[in-house]
Amino acid sequence: MPITTFKASAHLQEGVVVKVRSRNFEFTIDEPRSLGGTDTGPNPVEALLGSLGACQAIVARVYAKKFDIQLDDFWVELEGDLDLDGFFKRSDVRPGYSDIRYTFHIKTESPKERVEQFIEFLEQTCPVGDTIANTVKLQLSGIVIES
């Protein structure tokens, strides 16, 4: 299958509110009041956690039948550790997450061994998890200055 390119745009609004568009969808990214925002949406690092959990859940739904897993319910709890001193340049720690932890909750009658194989596959297959866990070529492709 050929490479598929996904696209999004992020347009800064008033304060630190950002309107993100992808295809025909728009959503708001903001910071909590404690970080200078208006708390009208998740912040970027919370959205990243949500994207990881959503990706894992979608992979679970798409591949459950292949593993003969009956998914009666599936949800993911995620949390990550981020040292804000890195973002605010108060120290030399990295500005991104140092650790992300997640817990899968699966309601199923399927045998434990099959569920464990399914989860191993899920973790190897989730594109967002792969993107976070492995180095990605991140590059600025241009700067457009408008007047």
N, C-alpha and C positions, 0 to 999 in steps of 0.2 A: 504494500500500500504506500502511496506517495506521502511525502511530508505534508502535513496540514499546518497552515499558519493561522493562529488565532490572534485577534487584535482587540485592543481596548484603548480608551483615551481617558485621561484623568485631568479635569479642568478645575483649577483652584478657584474657589468662590470667596465670599467674605470670611475673614479670619483664616482658620485652618480647615474649613469645610471644603471637601473635594467631591465633585460630581463625576462618577466613573460611568463610562458608557462602553458597552460591548454588544455588538449586534444591535438589536432593538430594545435593549434593556439599559436602565439607568439606576444606579444606587449611590447612596451617600456614604462617604467615609469622613469621619470627624474624630476629634480627640475628646476625652472626658474634660470636664471643667478644670480638674486638677492639673491638666497639662495644657491649658490655654484654649480649649475648644468650647463648643456649645453643646456637646453630648447629643448630637442628632443622628449618630450612627456609630458603628464600631470603628476603632482606629485601624490603621493599616496592619499592625501586627496581630490584632484580634481577627481581622479579616483573613489573614494568612492561616491562622489556626482553623477558622471556619472552613476555608477552602480545602485544607488537608482533610478535615473530618468529612466534608461533603464528598470529596473524591473517594475516600475509603468506603463510604456508604454506597456510592454509585457502583464502584467495583464489586462490592458485596452483592448488590442487586443483580448486576449484569452476569456474574459468574456463579451465583448460588446453584443454579440448576446443573451446571457442568459438574459440580462436586456433590450433587444430589443432597443439597442442604435446603431444608425448608426454613426460610426466614419468616418467622412470625412477627419479629420486631428486631430492629438493629439501630443502635445509636452509638455515638462516639463522644466521650468526654475528653477534652484536650486542655492542657495548660502548658505554658512556656515561661522560662526564666530569662529576663532581659534586664541588664544593668543599665539604667538610664544615664549613668555617668558617661557611658560611651557615646550616647546620642548628644548629650549636652557638652561633650568634649572636656569633662572634668577629670578624666583619667584615660589611660591607654587601652581600656577594655574595649572589645568590639561593640558596635552599636546594635547588633542583631541578637537574636536568641542564642543563648549558650546551650540550652536544653529544652527539648519539647517532649512531653509525655502524653500518652493517650491510653484510654481504656475502651475496649470494645465491649458493648453490651449486646448479647445475642440471645434472643428468645427462640429456641428451636428444640425439637425432639430428636435431632440428628445426633449420632454418636460423637463423643468427645474427640476421638482420634480423627474422624473426618473433618470436624470443625477446626481442629488444629492445623490440618493440611490446608484447608481452605484459607485460614488466616495467614499462613505462611505465604501462600500464593497471592493473597490480597496485598500483603505488604510489599511483595516484589513487583506488583503490577500497577499500583496507584501512581499516576504521572506526577501528582503534586508531591507525594512522599519522595519519589525519585528525584525530583527537582530540588527539594530541600536537602536531601541526604548526599547529593553528589554535586561536584563542581559544574557550574553552568557557565558558558561563555556569555557574559553580560557586557554589552558594549553600547556606547552612545553612538547612534548612527547619524546624528546631525544636530545642528543648532539653527533655528530659524529666528531671526530677529525682525520683529515687525514694528512699524512706527505708526 
